[in-house]
Amino acid sequence: MNSRSMQRVLVIGHCGAGKSTLAVELGKILDLPVIHLDRHFWNPGWVETEKEAWREKVHQLVSGERWIIDGNYDGTLDIRLPRADTVIFLDFPTRVCMWRIARRIISGYGKTRHDLAPGCPEKIDGEFILYTWRFRRDILPKVHAALNRYYPHGRLIVLSKPAQVRALMTSMEGVLPRSG
């Protein structure tokens, strides 16, 4: 794996798996701009972007030649996957993700994370917790179908536990030059 072959990277996967954290670290190593989809989808007060405006926004976001984009939004995988040269899929167990989300809520309650739009503070959201709990059953099949349809021969890296993420990062830090 070399930095020249990783210019448009998607980081997708289970809620709470660490997509945004991984994207930021990869951005530093690969010297690529990081785009957090949550920051573009949500408006102040946790108001969703209207569907057609969202799809148009995603088209704009992927039009660049160099980026790392993190986030699921399975309804726009048809736009993002064909533009990616690498997909990193964090397929962690639900219990790991639920624990991480609980920890994130407790430590950041009322604060807005760097990967979210202004005016969207961390909160306890039953709908999000239920979505996370059902992710493997409801969303994962859609992600697999999109990967098969829109990214059948691309570079897909599936990581199923945190230790694999650490190993990937260690291997990349040892091989790829950091910028600046």
Secondary structure in CASP SS format (residue, H / E / C, confidence):
PFRMAT SS
TARGET T0000
AUTHOR 0000-0000-0000
METHOD secondary structure of the structure
MODEL  1
M C 1.00
N C 1.00
S H 1.00
R H 1.00
S H 1.00
M C 1.00
Q C 1.00
R E 1.00
V E 1.00
L E 1.00
V E 1.00
I E 1.00
G E 1.00
H C 1.00
C C 1.00
G C 1.00
A C 1.00
G C 1.00
K H 1.00
S H 1.00
T H 1.00
L H 1.00
A H 1.00
V H 1.00
E H 1.00
L H 1.00
G H 1.00
K H 1.00
I H 1.00
L H 1.00
D C 1.00
L C 1.00
P C 1.00
V E 1.00
I E 1.00
H E 1.00
L H 1.00
D H 1.00
R H 1.00
H H 1.00
F H 1.00
W E 1.00
N E 1.00
P C 1.00
G C 1.00
W C 1.00
V E 1.00
E E 1.00
T C 1.00
E C 1.00
K H 1.00
E H 1.00
A H 1.00
W H 1.00
R H 1.00
E H 1.00
K H 1.00
V H 1.00
H H 1.00
Q H 1.00
L H 1.00
V H 1.00
S C 1.00
G C 1.00
E C 1.00
R C 1.00
W E 1.00
I E 1.00
I E 1.00
D E 1.00
G C 1.00
N C 1.00
Y C 1.00
D H 1.00
G H 1.00
T H 1.00
L H 1.00
D H 1.00
I H 1.00
R H 1.00
L H 1.00
P H 1.00
R H 1.00
A C 1.00
D C 1.00
T E 1.00
V E 1.00
I E 1.00
F E 1.00
L E 1.00
D C 1.00
F C 1.00
P C 1.00
T H 1.00
R H 1.00
V H 1.00
C H 1.00
M H 1.00
W H 1.00
R H 1.00
I H 1.00
A H 1.00
R H 1.00
R H 1.00
I H 1.00
I H 1.00
S H 1.00
G H 1.00
Y E 1.00
G C 1.00
K C 1.00
T C 1.00
R C 1.00
H C 1.00
D C 1.00
L C 1.00
A C 1.00
P C 1.00
G C 1.00
C C 1.00
P C 1.00
E E 1.00
K C 1.00
I C 1.00
D C 1.00
G H 1.00
E H 1.00
F H 1.00
I H 1.00
L H 1.00
Y H 1.00
T H 1.00
W H 1.00
R C 1.00
F H 1.00
R H 1.00
R H 1.00
D H 1.00
I H 1.00
L H 1.00
P H 1.00
K H 1.00
V H 1.00
H H 1.00
A H 1.00
A H 1.00
L H 1.00
N H 1.00
R H 1.00
Y H 1.00
Y C 1.00
P C 1.00
H C 1.00
G C 1.00
R E 1.00
L E 1.00
I E 1.00
V E 1.00
L E 1.00
S C 1.00
K C 1.00
P H 1.00
A H 1.00
Q H 1.00
V H 1.00
R H 1.00
A H 1.00
L H 1.00
M H 1.00
T H 1.00
S H 1.00
M H 1.00
E H 1.00
G H 1.00
V H 1.00
L C 1.00
P C 1.00
R C 1.00
S C 1.00
G C 1.00
END
